[in-house]
Amino acid sequence: MSTGTQSFAAATRLVAEREIRTLLRTKGFWIGLAVIVAGLFAMAVLPTVLGGGQTKVAAVGPKAVAVLADSGLEVRQVADVEAARALIRDDEVKAAVVPDESGTSATGVRVIALNDPPVDVLGSLRTAPPVDLLDPSDVDQGLRQLVIMVFAFVFLLFGMGGAAIAQSTVTEKQTRIVEILVSTIPVRALLAGKIVGHALLTLGQVAVIAAVTPIALGLGGHSQLLALIAPALGWFVPFLLLGFVLLASMWAVAGSLVSRQEDLGSSMGLVMMLVFGPYFGVLFFSDNATVMTVLSFVPFSAAIAMPVRLFAGQAQAWEAVAALGLLAATVVVIVLLASRLYSGSLMHTGGKLGLAKAWAGRDNAQA
């Protein structure tokens, strides 16, 4: 670097390149990427391999009992079709085998299920009877849960991956390297370079995930899911990148407020809440349309909630555009605020610096 102050763009590029090179040399980066890939394969393959235990099925009448004999299913006999439908809606059984009143079934029975054809039940029968769905869905519930888990898992890992920015900032302060850096490049360029560098690494990881996803889905028997999930993935990538920049700027501030690695835990609590909150919120309320709608417009959770709603056919394209625009606007505001706080706290040494003093600027930092 020259001794003079670098231009903002050139300085940002230099910092970004330095961050990328540094992180690529660490074992943690490659271990994290390996965990993402392994987790993706596990979520796609393990449900198929392990299964979900013995499936419960309701049976109405002697013909249904006879058809289910030696099927390996847990059979619960009920008095009539209405009782069987009630058990299905209450999620006490996965499906029901009932008499075929239309006379069109070769076996004399029909299968009733809630949203999707019960593949495991039909596969357990010698001859697959017709299937009636109480509440047909465009997307299989099991596949929907898989997509939710994958989106949430990827968001969680990338959100927590931004902690590397906080750690590198603290390391630079603790080793006094930051004093050399700020004498040659603008402080805001240092922040921008860190965010850009880690965002590019995130984009690279997304490319790796995109490459291995078809393989994982194929091994798990979900090849058809890729065509269904593709439109949602097209939205997930920009939401994920903007969400990462949003969190990355906050991670940088968390690192700038302290001067030692052991003090970092005291400043990163809020950012961790903003990572884990959306993760658990989407997992717990994925079946609540109202909550998911709200979460899809909250900038910190939109990166998961909106792609999930798009995949399930519960959101229109204009909603995604609106949520993405709101997220982008929030990113601009948060980055500007983070830049002010980062500049005011980066040269501080000693204990944790309060946000008010960081906002007031460098004059409040201790020598």
Secondary structure, DSSP 4 states (H G I P E B T S, - for coil): --SSPPPHHHHHHHHHHHHHHHHHTSHHHHHHHHHHHHHHHHHHHHHHHH--SSPEEEEEHHHHHHHHTTS-SEEEEESSHHHHHHHHHTTS-SEEEEE-TTS--TTSEEEEESSS--HHHHHHSSSPPPEEESS--SS-HHHHHHHHHHHHHHHHHHHHHTHHHHHHHHHHHHTTHHHHHHHHS-HHHHHHHHHHHHHHHHHHHHHHHHHHHHHHHHHTT-HHHHHHHHHHHHHHHHHHHHHHHHHHHHHHHHHHT-SSGGGGGGTSHHHHHHHHHHHHHHHHSTT-HHHHHHHHHSHHHHHHHHHHHHHTT-S-HHHHHHHHHHHHHHHHHHHHHHHHHHHHHTT--SSPPPHHHHHH-GGGS--
